[in-house]
Amino acid sequence: MKKSAIIAIALGLAPTPVGAQMLESKITASNGVVVDLSKDDFAGRAEYGGQMHKFSGTTSQNGAFLVAKTVRAKVTPRLSVQGFVNYRGEWHYYDTAILKGGETVELANIKRDVLSCRYGCSYSESFIIFPTKEQIAKYGENGVLPIQVRGRNSGNTFILNVPLSDIMAIEEVAK
C-alpha cells in the first residue's frame, strides 16, 4: 500500500477513487531528504509529504507524524505537521500545541476513534499542526522543532521533534 493511502487512512480521509489522475513520484531535496509527491494536474493539486516519524509519549502514547504541504490553485499553501496518536485508558482530547516557552501553534483535530474496548479501551486521535515560518525560525533548535501537544483537561502531553531537514526539504520542493 502506498504511503499516501496509509496516511489518508490514518487521518480518516477517503482514499483516492479508482481512475483518478493522481501521479506518484519522489523528489530528493538538495539536503538529501526524499519527498513524496502526489500530483493531480486535472484538479490542480499537488501533495508533498516527508518521511513518517514514529514517536512515543510518557504514558503509553505512540503514534507517527510527517511534514507536508498541499498546493492547490488559488489557495495559499501552508506547511503542516500531520499525524496521529494512539493510547489506552480514557479520552485525552488533544486540542492544543505549544512551542518551548508556551507560544501556541495552530492545531486542528481531524478525527477521534475508538480502536477497541477489550480489557479497557484504546483510542486514536489524528491532528494537523500549522507552524509558521517565523515560529520555525525562532524555536527550531539542534536540528528539530519541538512541539508539545496537550490534552484538554486531561493533563496528557507528548512532544513531536519535527526534523528541520524535513521542513527545509518540503519548503524547497513545494514551490
C-alpha positions in Angstrom: 0.0 0.0 0.0 1.4 3.4 -0.9 2.3 5.9 1.9 -0.3 8.4 0.7 -3.0 5.8 1.2 -1.7 4.8 4.6 -1.7 8.5 5.6 -5.2 9.0 4.3 -6.4 6.0 6.2 -4.6 7.1 9.4 -6.1 10.6 9.1 -9.6 9.2 8.3 -9.7 10.6 4.8 -11.3 8.8 1.9 -8.8 7.1 -0.4 -8.4 8.4 -3.9 -11.1 6.9 -6.2 -10.0 4.4 -8.8 -9.4 6.1 -12.2 -8.3 9.5 -10.6 -5.4 11.3 -12.2 -3.1 11.2 -9.2 0.5 10.6 -10.1 3.0 9.5 -7.5 6.7 10.3 -7.6 9.7 11.1 -5.3 11.8 14.2 -5.3 15.2 14.4 -3.5 15.8 17.9 -2.0 19.2 19.4 -2.0 19.7 18.4 1.7 19.2 14.7 0.7 15.7 14.3 2.2 13.3 12.4 -0.1 9.9 13.9 -0.5 6.9 12.1 -1.8 4.8 13.9 -4.4 1.2 13.0 -5.3 0.1 15.2 -8.2 -3.3 15.6 -9.9 -2.9 18.1 -12.8 -6.6 17.8 -13.6 -7.6 19.1 -10.1 -4.6 21.5 -9.9 -3.4 19.8 -6.7 0.0 18.6 -5.5 0.6 17.0 -2.1 4.2 16.9 -0.8 5.0 14.7 2.1 8.1 13.9 4.1 9.1 10.6 5.8 6.9 9.2 8.5 8.4 9.6 12.0 7.3 7.4 14.9 7.1 8.8 18.5 6.3 7.6 22.0 4.8 9.7 24.8 5.3 9.5 28.5 2.2 7.5 29.3 1.6 4.7 26.7 1.0 7.1 23.8 2.5 6.1 20.5 2.0 7.5 17.0 3.6 8.9 13.9 3.8 12.2 12.0 5.2 13.7 8.8 5.8 17.2 7.4 3.6 18.0 4.5 2.3 20.8 2.2 -0.6 20.7 -0.2 -0.5 23.1 -3.1 -3.8 24.0 -4.8 -4.8 26.6 -7.3 -5.9 29.9 -5.8 -5.1 28.7 -2.2 -2.0 29.8 -0.3 -0.2 26.6 0.8 0.8 26.2 4.4 3.4 23.8 5.8 1.8 21.3 8.2 2.8 18.5 10.6 0.2 15.7 10.2 -0.1 12.7 12.4 -1.9 10.6 14.9 -1.5 9.3 18.4 -2.9 6.0 19.9 -3.3 5.4 23.6 -5.2 3.4 26.2 -7.4 4.5 29.2 -9.7 7.5 28.9 -10.1 10.1 26.1 -7.2 12.6 26.2 -8.8 15.2 23.9 -5.6 16.6 22.4 -6.5 20.2 21.4 -3.5 22.4 21.9 0.0 22.6 20.5 2.7 24.8 22.0 6.4 25.6 21.4 9.0 25.8 24.1 8.1 28.8 26.3 4.4 28.4 25.7 3.7 30.1 22.4 0.6 28.5 20.8 0.8 26.7 17.4 -2.4 26.3 15.4 -3.7 22.7 15.8 -6.7 21.1 14.1 -8.2 17.8 15.3 -9.1 15.7 12.3 -10.6 12.6 13.8 -11.1 10.8 17.1 -11.7 7.0 17.1 -12.2 4.2 19.5 -9.9 1.4 18.3 -11.1 -1.3 20.6 -12.6 -1.8 24.0 -11.5 -5.2 25.1 -9.9 -5.3 28.6 -10.1 -1.5 28.6 -10.3 1.0 25.6 -7.8 2.1 23.1 -8.2 5.4 21.3 -6.7 7.2 18.3 -6.7 11.0 17.6 -5.5 12.5 14.3 -4.2 16.1 14.1 -2.7 18.7 11.8 -0.4 21.4 13.2 0.5 24.6 11.3 3.8 26.1 12.5 4.6 29.5 10.8 7.9 30.3 9.2 8.5 32.7 12.0 7.9 30.1 14.6 10.1 27.6 12.9 13.0 30.1 12.7 12.5 31.2 16.3 12.0 27.8 18.0 14.0 25.4 15.9 17.0 24.1 17.8 19.5 21.3 17.5 18.0 20.2 14.1 14.4 19.9 15.3 11.3 21.9 16.0 10.0 20.6 19.3 6.2 20.9 19.6 4.3 19.8 22.7 0.7 18.6 22.1 -1.6 18.9 25.1 -4.8 17.2 26.1 -7.8 19.3 27.2 -8.3 18.9 31.0 -6.5 15.5 30.9 -3.0 16.7 31.6 -1.7 14.3 29.0 1.1 15.6 26.7 3.6 14.3 24.1 6.4 16.0 22.2 7.0 15.9 18.5 10.6 16.5 17.5 10.0 17.7 13.9 13.2 17.4 11.9 14.2 20.8 10.5 15.7 19.0 7.5 12.2 17.7 6.6 10.8 21.2 6.9 13.5 22.6 4.6 13.1 19.8 2.1 9.3 20.3 1.8 9.7 24.1 1.5 12.3 23.7 -1.2 10.4 21.3 -3.4 6.8 22.5 -2.9 7.2 25.9 -4.7 
